[in-house]
């Protein structure tokens, strides 16, 4: 049993074991009253855009007076930020209380960190009587620990691209099949901007389950990265071009949930919504941008937005071992004036030497790499720190502490 929050979180985060099948997870949840069936849910899978979509939709739901749960991963600031109600993290004491309550179950069933998070999130949402929770899959969808929701209000597949291929498959079709595992019988699924090969699989899965398939609302790009839907202008707080599609997808989901998306409250929710670590400016002179582009699909989206920033543009990149590090580094090298490859301390992190591509500079100490990037960018340029979300989390904490 735990008496200190930090010790409790350390213990949870040390549990890297392989997750159980969703049917097993349902049994574990049934032993504590099946909390996942006590509130409405929107279940979200996808290669990229999941966190941003969940954040936009949660903010829209909150603007409508809905008590809204939100479950995402990985965390950016604290492990506690994975689990939120109306934008507020689960309190450390509350997390520890659930951990102590379920300690025997966790040990008996050898639950992994992610499974513990799911168990605690659903239990807290039930006990706090949320109206609806927006749930992000951890990995894939079909065999993910969150795939225990029998009757979601809506299932959403944001994007399909190449990532986690050792677990999900080596073609877009195979990966799409994994994502489409969150489609349920006689329900509704919303699919975002998805390649034809993957879309064909999703369409077939929807047909197999007698599920109504929806696509995003049509939109036009407006000034200052705003979006226009049916003549209504939605301003956004970010320069990231890729967030347009995530916002449109969230607005489409909101309409499917019978929300009047033309209302001032919804427009304000989109305007003020901010997902930290995604094209987030954390410094000026030079401008310093953090972006968790952790796969090739994400890097492609990032480089499109980088066309608008002030030069010189210097990028710092670090990746995990199971990513296409070389390909990602090459994409960045073509887009920026200087690329620094670095590494960080985490059990899944790769060595920078692995993705040291032509024209890049190797700086193994990431703090030194960040300092060099600022120096190379000069006061009028831009330094972008990107790659693994875990890396972004570490750098963000360092930069925020530095600026206090």
Beta strands, then each sheet from edge to edge (+ up, - down):
strand 1: 40-45
strand 2: 68-71
strand 3: 83-85
strand 4: 88-89
strand 5: 132-136
strand 6: 154-157
strand 7: 188-191
strand 8: 212-215
strand 9: 220-221
strand 10: 227-229
strand 11: 232-234
strand 12: 280-283
strand 13: 287-291
strand 14: 313-318
strand 15: 338-343
strand 16: 361-365
strand 17: 382-387
sheet 1: 4+ 3- 2+ 5+ 1+ 6+ 7+ 8+
sheet 2: 9+ 10- 11+
sheet 3: 12+ 13- 17- 14- 15- 16-
end
